[in-house]
Amino acid sequence: MVKLDKIYTRGGDKGQTSLSNGQRVVKHALRVEAYGTADEANAALGLARLHTAAMPDLDAMLGRIQNDLFDLGADLATPEQDNPKWPPLRVVQAQVDRLEAEIDSMNAVIPPLNSFILPGGSPAAAYLHLARTLARRAERLAVHLAEQESINPVVVRYLNRLSDHLFVAARHANKNGADDVLWVPGQNR
């Protein structure tokens, strides 16, 4: 378990931060951008959860995802290396599989789409759409990072599936699509 006695260390005052293995990198390093963006998605999920108390199944899913996103951040903050002191925390395929099962379960009762959806409807759905877009950005950054460094490939799969999950979760939060706000192409010409 993590224990934090002191919140500020002054270690980042010159624009650098430490990865979990102690390596110092600039705060705008692609690896830091990727896990920082996953953290932003997690914060948006925290906002969404302020509006999901009446949907306990969805709230429980989002709670598990928030924990997964910390796992994912730890995974990205730990560069792959030979013979590490401790086994690193890595995202695993079972976490992706769980997202897929939850997507299928939620989507089974939602009517098919006839149009694209605008973010909104209910507060929970709006925040879920915000989290979805942040998950997509984290995915793009992780893909870019994977082109330059070796990372756990499950991270990219997880982020890809997460954005799908959050899209379906937003529809679920909008009374299974009944309160979705549909895009009307060219409406304001």
Phi and psi in degrees as GROMACS dihedral restraints (atoms count N, CA, C in turn):
[ dihedral_restraints ]
;  ai    aj    ak    al  type     phi  dphi    fc
    3     4     5     6     1   -80.8    20    10
    4     5     6     7     1   137.6    20    10
    6     7     8     9     1  -127.5    20    10
    7     8     9    10     1   122.3    20    10
    9    10    11    12     1  -116.1    20    10
   10    11    12    13     1   110.2    20    10
   12    13    14    15     1   -86.3    20    10
   13    14    15    16     1   -34.5    20    10
   15    16    17    18     1  -128.8    20    10
   16    17    18    19     1   131.5    20    10
   18    19    20    21     1   -83.8    20    10
   19    20    21    22     1   -39.7    20    10
   21    22    23    24     1  -104.9    20    10
   22    23    24    25     1   142.2    20    10
   24    25    26    27     1  -122.7    20    10
   25    26    27    28     1   -13.5    20    10
   27    28    29    30     1    69.2    20    10
   28    29    30    31     1     1.8    20    10
   30    31    32    33     1   -66.5    20    10
   31    32    33    34     1   -22.4    20    10
   33    34    35    36     1  -100.4    20    10
   34    35    36    37     1     8.2    20    10
   36    37    38    39     1   -65.2    20    10
   37    38    39    40     1   -17.4    20    10
   39    40    41    42     1  -107.7    20    10
   40    41    42    43     1    19.4    20    10
   42    43    44    45     1    86.3    20    10
   43    44    45    46     1    17.2    20    10
   45    46    47    48     1  -122.5    20    10
   46    47    48    49     1   160.5    20    10
   48    49    50    51     1  -140.8    20    10
   49    50    51    52     1   166.3    20    10
   51    52    53    54     1  -103.6    20    10
   52    53    54    55     1   136.9    20    10
   54    55    56    57     1   -79.8    20    10
   55    56    57    58     1   173.1    20    10
   57    58    59    60     1   -65.3    20    10
   58    59    60    61     1   -20.6    20    10
   60    61    62    63     1   -90.7    20    10
   61    62    63    64     1     5.9    20    10
   63    64    65    66     1    92.6    20    10
   64    65    66    67     1   -11.4    20    10
   66    67    68    69     1   -62.7    20    10
   67    68    69    70     1   134.0    20    10
   69    70    71    72     1   -92.4    20    10
   70    71    72    73     1   133.1    20    10
   72    73    74    75     1  -137.8    20    10
   73    74    75    76     1   159.6    20    10
   75    76    77    78     1   -68.4    20    10
   76    77    78    79     1   150.4    20    10
   78    79    80    81     1   -66.9    20    10
   79    80    81    82     1   -17.3    20    10
   81    82    83    84     1   -99.0    20    10
   82    83    84    85     1    13.7    20    10
   84    85    86    87     1   -59.4    20    10
   85    86    87    88     1   145.2    20    10
   87    88    89    90     1   -55.8    20    10
   88    89    90    91     1   -39.7    20    10
   90    91    92    93     1   -61.0    20    10
   91    92    93    94     1   -43.6    20    10
   93    94    95    96     1   -68.2    20    10
   94    95    96    97     1   -39.5    20    10
   96    97    98    99     1   -60.0    20    10
   97    98    99   100     1   -42.3    20    10
   99   100   101   102     1   -65.0    20    10
  100   101   102   103     1   -50.3    20    10
  102   103   104   105     1   -74.8    20    10
  103   104   105   106     1   -26.0    20    10
  105   106   107   108     1   -67.4    20    10
  106   107   108   109     1   -36.9    20    10
  108   109   110   111     1   -71.3    20    10
  109   110   111   112     1   -36.2    20    10
  111   112   113   114     1   -61.6    20    10
  112   113   114   115     1   -36.3    20    10
  114   115   116   117     1   -66.0    20    10
  115   116   117   118     1   -37.8    20    10
  117   118   119   120     1   -62.4    20    10
  118   119   120   121     1   -43.0    20    10
  120   121   122   123     1   -60.1    20    10
  121   122   123   124     1   -39.8    20    10
  123   124   125   126     1   -62.7    20    10
  124   125   126   127     1   -41.6    20    10
  126   127   128   129     1   -63.8    20    10
  127   128   129   130     1   -39.4    20    10
  129   130   131   132     1   -64.4    20    10
  130   131   132   133     1   -36.1    20    10
  132   133   134   135     1   -64.9    20    10
  133   134   135   136     1   -35.6    20    10
  135   136   137   138     1   -59.8    20    10
  136   137   138   139     1   -40.2    20    10
  138   139   140   141     1   -65.8    20    10
  139   140   141   142     1   -43.4    20    10
  141   142   143   144     1   -58.7    20    10
  142   143   144   145     1   -40.8    20    10
  144   145   146   147     1   -67.5    20    10
  145   146   147   148     1   -15.8    20    10
  147   148   149   150     1   -65.9    20    10
  148   149   150   151     1   -15.8    20    10
  150   151   152   153     1  -118.7    20    10
  151   152   153   154     1    14.2    20    10
  153   154   155   156     1  -117.1    20    10
  154   155   156   157     1    14.5    20    10
  156   157   158   159     1   -60.4    20    10
  157   158   159   160     1   -32.7    20    10
  159   160   161   162     1   -80.3    20    10
  160   161   162   163     1    -2.3    20    10
  162   163   164   165     1  -123.9    20    10
  163   164   165   166     1    73.0    20    10
  165   166   167   168     1   -58.6    20    10
  166   167   168   169     1   -35.5    20    10
  168   169   170   171     1   -65.1    20    10
  169   170   171   172     1   -44.7    20    10
  171   172   173   174     1   -65.3    20    10
  172   173   174   175     1   -42.7    20    10
  174   175   176   177     1   -61.1    20    10
  175   176   177   178     1   -40.3    20    10
  177   178   179   180     1   -64.6    20    10
  178   179   180   181     1   -40.9    20    10
  180   181   182   183     1   -59.6    20    10
  181   182   183   184     1   -46.6    20    10
  183   184   185   186     1   -65.5    20    10
  184   185   186   187     1   -35.5    20    10
  186   187   188   189     1   -62.7    20    10
  187   188   189   190     1   -41.9    20    10
  189   190   191   192     1   -64.9    20    10
  190   191   192   193     1   -40.3    20    10
  192   193   194   195     1   -64.6    20    10
  193   194   195   196     1   -40.7    20    10
  195   196   197   198     1   -58.5    20    10
  196   197   198   199     1   -42.4    20    10
  198   199   200   201     1   -65.2    20    10
  199   200   201   202     1   -42.5    20    10
  201   202   203   204     1   -57.7    20    10
  202   203   204   205     1   -39.4    20    10
  204   205   206   207     1   -66.6    20    10
  205   206   207   208     1   -29.7    20    10
  207   208   209   210     1   -69.3    20    10
  208   209   210   211     1   -40.2    20    10
  210   211   212   213     1   -58.3    20    10
  211   212   213   214     1   -45.2    20    10
  213   214   215   216     1   -63.2    20    10
  214   215   216   217     1   -41.6    20    10
  216   217   218   219     1   -61.8    20    10
  217   218   219   220     1   -41.9    20    10
  219   220   221   222     1   -64.3    20    10
  220   221   222   223     1   -39.1    20    10
  222   223   224   225     1   -60.3    20    10
  223   224   225   226     1   -50.8    20    10
  225   226   227   228     1   -67.4    20    10
  226   227   228   229     1   -29.2    20    10
  228   229   230   231     1   -78.9    20    10
  229   230   231   232     1    -3.2    20    10
  231   232   233   234     1  -117.9    20    10
  232   233   234   235     1    95.3    20    10
  234   235   236   237     1   -59.2    20    10
  235   236   237   238     1   146.5    20    10
  237   238   239   240     1   -66.4    20    10
  238   239   240   241     1   138.5    20    10
  240   241   242   243     1  -151.6    20    10
  241   242   243   244     1   155.9    20    10
  243   244   245   246     1   -77.5    20    10
  244   245   246   247     1   139.3    20    10
  246   247   248   249     1    50.9    20    10
  247   248   249   250     1    58.8    20    10
  249   250   251   252     1   -68.3    20    10
  250   251   252   253     1   156.5    20    10
  252   253   254   255     1   -60.1    20    10
  253   254   255   256     1   -42.8    20    10
  255   256   257   258     1  -127.2    20    10
  256   257   258   259     1   149.4    20    10
  258   259   260   261     1   -65.7    20    10
  259   260   261   262     1   127.7    20    10
  261   262   263   264     1   -72.8    20    10
  262   263   264   265     1   151.7    20    10
  264   265   266   267     1   -77.0    20    10
  265   266   267   268     1   122.3    20    10
  267   268   269   270     1  -125.8    20    10
  268   269   270   271     1   145.3    20    10
  270   271   272   273     1   -68.5    20    10
  271   272   273   274     1   140.6    20    10
  273   274   275   276     1  -120.5    20    10
  274   275   276   277     1   161.2    20    10
  276   277   278   279     1   -58.8    20    10
  277   278   279   280     1   -31.4    20    10
  279   280   281   282     1   -59.5    20    10
  280   281   282   283     1   -31.4    20    10
  282   283   284   285     1   -69.8    20    10
  283   284   285   286     1   -37.2    20    10
  285   286   287   288     1   -67.0    20    10
  286   287   288   289     1   -44.4    20    10
  288   289   290   291     1   -59.5    20    10
  289   290   291   292     1   -40.1    20    10
  291   292   293   294     1   -62.4    20    10
  292   293   294   295     1   -42.4    20    10
  294   295   296   297     1   -59.0    20    10
  295   296   297   298     1   -44.2    20    10
  297   298   299   300     1   -62.2    20    10
  298   299   300   301     1   -43.1    20    10
  300   301   302   303     1   -62.9    20    10
  301   302   303   304     1   -40.6    20    10
  303   304   305   306     1   -68.2    20    10
  304   305   306   307     1   -38.6    20    10
  306   307   308   309     1   -59.3    20    10
  307   308   309   310     1   -50.2    20    10
  309   310   311   312     1   -60.1    20    10
  310   311   312   313     1   -41.2    20    10
  312   313   314   315     1   -64.9    20    10
  313   314   315   316     1   -47.3    20    10
  315   316   317   318     1   -66.6    20    10
  316   317   318   319     1   -42.4    20    10
  318   319   320   321     1   -70.8    20    10
  319   320   321   322     1   -20.4    20    10
  321   322   323   324     1   -61.3    20    10
  322   323   324   325     1   -26.0    20    10
  324   325   326   327     1  -110.1    20    10
  325   326   327   328     1     6.4    20    10
  327   328   329   330     1  -102.7    20    10
  328   329   330   331     1   128.7    20    10
  330   331   332   333     1   -63.5    20    10
  331   332   333   334     1   151.7    20    10
  333   334   335   336     1   -61.3    20    10
  334   335   336   337     1   157.5    20    10
  336   337   338   339     1   -83.2    20    10
  337   338   339   340     1   145.9    20    10
  339   340   341   342     1  -110.6    20    10
  340   341   342   343     1    -5.1    20    10
  342   343   344   345     1  -158.4    20    10
  343   344   345   346     1   167.2    20    10
  345   346   347   348     1   -71.8    20    10
  346   347   348   349     1   159.9    20    10
  348   349   350   351     1  -108.3    20    10
  349   350   351   352     1   137.2    20    10
  351   352   353   354     1   -88.9    20    10
  352   353   354   355     1   140.9    20    10
  354   355   356   357     1   -60.1    20    10
  355   356   357   358     1   128.0    20    10
  357   358   359   360     1   150.2    20    10
  358   359   360   361     1  -153.5    20    10
  360   361   362   363     1    98.1    20    10
  361   362   363   364     1   -85.2    20    10
  363   364   365   366     1  -113.3    20    10
  364   365   366   367     1   160.6    20    10
  366   367   368   369     1   -57.0    20    10
  367   368   369   370     1   -41.6    20    10
  369   370   371   372     1   -60.8    20    10
  370   371   372   373     1   -44.9    20    10
  372   373   374   375     1   -64.4    20    10
  373   374   375   376     1   -41.4    20    10
  375   376   377   378     1   -61.1    20    10
  376   377   378   379     1   -44.1    20    10
  378   379   380   381     1   -69.1    20    10
  379   380   381   382     1   -34.1    20    10
  381   382   383   384     1   -65.8    20    10
  382   383   384   385     1   -37.5    20    10
  384   385   386   387     1   -66.3    20    10
  385   386   387   388     1   -38.0    20    10
  387   388   389   390     1   -61.5    20    10
  388   389   390   391     1   -46.8    20    10
  390   391   392   393     1   -61.2    20    10
  391   392   393   394     1   -38.5    20    10
  393   394   395   396     1   -59.9    20    10
  394   395   396   397     1   -45.0    20    10
  396   397   398   399     1   -68.1    20    10
  397   398   399   400     1   -33.8    20    10
  399   400   401   402     1   -70.0    20    10
  400   401   402   403     1   -37.4    20    10
  402   403   404   405     1   -63.5    20    10
  403   404   405   406     1   -38.4    20    10
  405   406   407   408     1   -63.5    20    10
  406   407   408   409     1   -41.5    20    10
  408   409   410   411     1   -65.9    20    10
  409   410   411   412     1   -41.9    20    10
  411   412   413   414     1   -60.6    20    10
  412   413   414   415     1   -38.9    20    10
  414   415   416   417     1   -63.3    20    10
  415   416   417   418     1   -46.3    20    10
  417   418   419   420     1   -59.5    20    10
  418   419   420   421     1   -41.3    20    10
  420   421   422   423     1   -67.1    20    10
  421   422   423   424     1   -39.4    20    10
  423   424   425   426     1   -65.8    20    10
  424   425   426   427     1   -38.9    20    10
  426   427   428   429     1   -63.4    20    10
  427   428   429   430     1   -43.9    20    10
  429   430   431   432     1   -61.5    20    10
  430   431   432   433     1   -44.1    20    10
  432   433   434   435     1   -61.0    20    10
  433   434   435   436     1   -41.4    20    10
  435   436   437   438     1   -65.0    20    10
  436   437   438   439     1   -22.9    20    10
  438   439   440   441     1   -73.8    20    10
  439   440   441   442     1   -20.1    20    10
  441   442   443   444     1  -109.4    20    10
  442   443   444   445     1   -29.6    20    10
  444   445   446   447     1  -139.4    20    10
  445   446   447   448     1   160.5    20    10
  447   448   449   450     1   -79.2    20    10
  448   449   450   451     1   125.8    20    10
  450   451   452   453     1  -132.2    20    10
  451   452   453   454     1   166.1    20    10
  453   454   455   456     1   -64.5    20    10
  454   455   456   457     1   117.0    20    10
  456   457   458   459     1   -65.1    20    10
  457   458   459   460     1   -19.1    20    10
  459   460   461   462     1   -67.7    20    10
  460   461   462   463     1   -26.0    20    10
  462   463   464   465     1   -57.9    20    10
  463   464   465   466     1   -46.7    20    10
  465   466   467   468     1   -65.5    20    10
  466   467   468   469     1   -43.9    20    10
  468   469   470   471     1   -60.7    20    10
  469   470   471   472     1   -43.3    20    10
  471   472   473   474     1   -60.9    20    10
  472   473   474   475     1   -48.0    20    10
  474   475   476   477     1   -64.9    20    10
  475   476   477   478     1   -37.4    20    10
  477   478   479   480     1   -63.0    20    10
  478   479   480   481     1   -47.0    20    10
  480   481   482   483     1   -69.3    20    10
  481   482   483   484     1   -33.5    20    10
  483   484   485   486     1   -60.9    20    10
  484   485   486   487     1   -43.9    20    10
  486   487   488   489     1   -63.5    20    10
  487   488   489   490     1   -37.0    20    10
  489   490   491   492     1   -63.5    20    10
  490   491   492   493     1   -43.6    20    10
  492   493   494   495     1   -59.1    20    10
  493   494   495   496     1   -45.6    20    10
  495   496   497   498     1   -69.0    20    10
  496   497   498   499     1   -31.1    20    10
  498   499   500   501     1   -63.4    20    10
  499   500   501   502     1   -48.8    20    10
  501   502   503   504     1   -67.5    20    10
  502   503   504   505     1   -37.4    20    10
  504   505   506   507     1   -62.7    20    10
  505   506   507   508     1   -37.6    20    10
  507   508   509   510     1   -64.0    20    10
  508   509   510   511     1   -41.7    20    10
  510   511   512   513     1   -64.2    20    10
  511   512   513   514     1   -40.5    20    10
  513   514   515   516     1   -60.5    20    10
  514   515   516   517     1   -44.0    20    10
  516   517   518   519     1   -66.9    20    10
  517   518   519   520     1   -22.3    20    10
  519   520   521   522     1   -92.6    20    10
  520   521   522   523     1    46.7    20    10
  522   523   524   525     1    52.6    20    10
  523   524   525   526     1    51.1    20    10
  525   526   527   528     1    54.0    20    10
  526   527   528   529     1    41.4    20    10
  528   529   530   531     1    95.0    20    10
  529   530   531   532     1   -14.0    20    10
  531   532   533   534     1   -62.3    20    10
  532   533   534   535     1   -32.3    20    10
  534   535   536   537     1  -103.6    20    10
  535   536   537   538     1    13.5    20    10
  537   538   539   540     1   -61.3    20    10
  538   539   540   541     1   145.4    20    10
  540   541   542   543     1   -99.7    20    10
  541   542   543   544     1   112.8    20    10
  543   544   545   546     1   -88.7    20    10
  544   545   546   547     1   143.9    20    10
  546   547   548   549     1   -74.5    20    10
  547   548   549   550     1   132.9    20    10
  549   550   551   552     1  -112.9    20    10
  550   551   552   553     1   101.6    20    10
  552   553   554   555     1   -56.9    20    10
  553   554   555   556     1   130.7    20    10
  555   556   557   558     1    68.6    20    10
  556   557   558   559     1    16.0    20    10
  558   559   560   561     1   -57.8    20    10
  559   560   561   562     1   -33.3    20    10
  561   562   563   564     1  -109.5    20    10
  562   563   564   565     1    25.9    20    10
